């Protein structure tokens, strides 16, 4: 009996040791599993960050994590795991990196600065996308109509024109919109507009917009230039004005390399390369690149002469023509060619003259490829192709392509007399 009791006790001890050993091994297995799970999650977070970077920049990287990433996100939904939440605004994120990037908005941290215009950004990828404003690069092209965009998101929005998709739906009237901003603008019809101007009745949803508008009535210009003292209603107008002092020209034409201080000026300049002349005279059909040029031209039809020479009382339709005329009274030729000594009244005339020395012929005929030193010479040459004869003899109504031909013809009338 004693022997059986001792044997039974030995078995119990052996069982206990065996159970403890199994528990220890199980704990080790769990630790290894947790470590592997943590490493996998870290890899997935990294791959997810790379993926979001690719979406914004349009670059492509290849990763095995896309399937794993989808499974991981689905597991979060299935298990009810709490997402990463911003403590300042309550916005939630599925990835730690996204929350980290989002927090920079609240911190006001903008470490990435544009070398061309000085604008700063919280994220490097946002700076990269902004740089395309200066370079004019548009890598994302619509396969249906050929239109190009600087951002992939803009291409996605554009595609809705072709697909007819309207994903943004009003919760109050069921009306749908292609873009979120259109929905936001539409929502103002449903909600009360709190800021109304008592002077003109115009209403605003934002206090900042209302305050800016009030400066129109008060004449207040709180933003003052430190160099010349000129004042502005808006800070952005002061920032643009400062380029006059710094000489900064951040907007560069990709076709000829010419730079401009304003984006609008670059846009107008691009019409030269495209051949666009959107401003058309309703009376004679002549078209112009600039609205100001059309306004000046209209004075020819109206007979209006606003600018009068004080020397001879001759009047002109625009200030530039008057200033050029006044130089004929002063007989000053301040622009001198340093190669041959010839002087000119106008800088443009000197620039045209310098091409005689340099041999430069920048104006090329699109029909035959012939090059000319001045724009006027090219314009005259093009008449060979168009058949245009703008110079008409008032005595016999015969027309000529060039002014010199008309002068030569007029001599024949003089000889007959």
Residue pairs with C-beta under 8 A, 6 or more apart in sequence:
40 68
40 72
41 72
43 65
44 65
44 68
44 69
44 72
45 95
45 96
45 97
46 97
47 63
47 65
47 66
47 68
47 69
48 65
48 69
48 95
48 97
49 95
49 97
49 98
50 61
50 63
51 61
51 63
51 66
51 69
52 98
53 59
53 125
54 60
54 61
55 152
56 125
56 126
56 129
56 151
56 152
56 153
57 125
57 128
57 129
58 139
58 140
58 151
58 152
73 94
75 81
76 83
76 94
83 92
83 93
83 94
84 92
84 93
84 94
84 95
84 96
84 98
84 99
85 91
85 92
85 93
85 99
86 92
86 93
86 99
86 102
86 103
86 106
88 103
88 106
89 106
91 102
93 99
93 102
101 122
101 123
104 110
104 122
104 123
105 122
109 122
110 120
110 121
110 122
111 120
111 122
112 120
112 121
112 122
112 123
112 124
112 126
112 127
113 119
113 120
113 121
113 127
114 120
114 121
114 127
114 130
114 131
114 134
116 131
116 134
116 250
117 134
117 248
117 250
119 130
121 127
121 130
129 150
129 151
131 137
132 138
132 139
132 150
132 151
133 150
133 251
133 263
134 250
134 251
134 252
135 252
135 254
136 252
136 253
136 254
137 150
138 148
138 149
138 150
139 148
139 150
140 148
140 149
140 150
140 151
140 152
140 154
140 155
141 147
141 148
141 149
141 155
142 148
142 149
142 155
142 158
142 159
142 162
144 159
144 162
145 162
147 158
149 155
149 158
157 178
157 179
159 165
160 166
160 167
160 178
160 179
161 178
165 178
166 176
166 177
166 178
167 176
167 178
168 176
168 177
168 178
168 179
168 180
168 182
168 183
169 175
169 176
169 177
169 183
170 176
170 177
170 183
170 186
170 187
170 190
172 187
172 190
173 190
175 186
177 183
177 186
188 205
191 205
193 203
193 204
193 205
194 205
195 203
195 204
195 205
195 206
195 207
195 209
195 210
196 202
196 203
196 204
197 203
197 204
197 210
197 213
197 214
197 217
199 217
200 217
202 213
204 210
204 213
212 233
212 234
214 220
215 221
215 222
215 233
216 233
220 233
221 231
221 232
221 233
222 231
222 233
223 231
223 232
223 233
223 234
223 235
223 237
223 238
224 230
224 231
224 232
224 238
225 231
225 232
225 238
225 241
225 242
225 245
227 242
227 245
228 245
230 241
232 238
232 241
240 261
240 262
242 248
243 249
243 250
243 261
244 261
248 261
249 259
249 260
249 261
250 259
250 261
251 259
251 260
251 261
251 262
251 263
251 265
251 266
252 258
252 259
252 260
252 266
253 259
253 260
253 266
253 269
253 270
253 273
255 270
255 273
256 273
258 269
260 266
260 269
268 289
268 290
270 276
271 277
271 278
271 289
272 289
276 289
277 287
277 288
277 289
278 287
278 289
279 287
279 288
279 289
279 290
279 291
279 293
279 294
280 286
280 287
280 288
280 294
281 287
281 288
281 294
281 297
281 298
281 301
283 298
283 301
284 301
286 297
288 294
288 297
296 317
296 318
299 305
299 306
299 317
299 318
300 317
304 317
305 315
305 316
305 317
306 315
306 316
306 317
306 318
307 315
307 316
307 317
307 318
307 319
307 321
307 322
308 314
308 315
308 316
308 322
309 315
309 316
309 322
309 325
309 326
309 329
311 326
311 329
312 329
314 325
316 322
316 325
324 345
324 346
327 345
327 346
328 345
332 345
333 343
333 344
333 345
334 343
334 345
335 343
335 344
335 345
335 346
335 347
335 349
335 350
336 342
336 343
336 344
336 350
337 343
337 344
337 350
337 353
337 354
337 357
339 354
339 357
340 357
342 353
344 350
344 353
352 373
352 374
354 360
355 361
355 362
355 373
355 374
356 373
360 373
361 371
361 372
361 373
362 371
362 373
363 371
363 372
363 373
363 374
363 375
363 377
363 378
364 370
364 371
364 372
364 378
365 371
365 372
365 378
365 381
365 382
365 385
367 382
367 385
368 385
370 381
372 378
372 381
380 401
380 402
382 388
383 389
383 390
383 401
383 402
384 401
388 401
389 399
389 400
389 401
390 399
390 401
391 399
391 400
391 401
391 402
391 403
391 405
391 406
392 398
392 399
392 400
392 406
393 399
393 400
393 406
393 409
393 410
393 413
395 410
395 413
396 413
398 409
400 406
400 409
